[in-house]
């Protein structure tokens, strides 16, 4: 397999993951994803932002989130996100420290 085909397959897999998270499983809370998997939708949007910036394409955090979520982040939160419990917040503090680089 050549590099171009590999890149196209990786991009297709990413688009499928994004669609799954945004369309089929919008009910899954970001905090639960972070606590279980060590990443969430916001991480995915940040990775897109970092990839753009690494290529000299200026992209803000808000622009990256809107690109990933397909709408302003605050709109998506209002439609899909629920208030986190104390237990979720405690687990998140640990997961965030373990999985997110301090420079982020």
C-alpha positions, 0 to 999 in steps of 0.5 A: 500500500502506498502512502497516499492510499494509507492517508486516504484510508486514515482520513476515511476512518477519521470521518467515520469516527466523527460521524459516529460521535456526532450523529449516532452517539451524540448522547455519549458525554465528552466527560465519559469519553475522556474518563474512559478513553483518555480523549473526547471530541474536544481532543479530536478538534484540538488535534485538528487545530494542531495539525492545521497550525503545524502546516502553517494554517492558522486555526483557532480553538473555536474554529477547530471546534466548529469544524469538528462539531459542525456548529458552534461548540456552545450550540452543540453543548446546549443540545447534547451535553448534560451536567457532570456529576461530582464523580464524573468531575473527580474522574475527569481531573485524574484522566485529564492529568494523565492524558493531556499534555500540560502545554495544551 
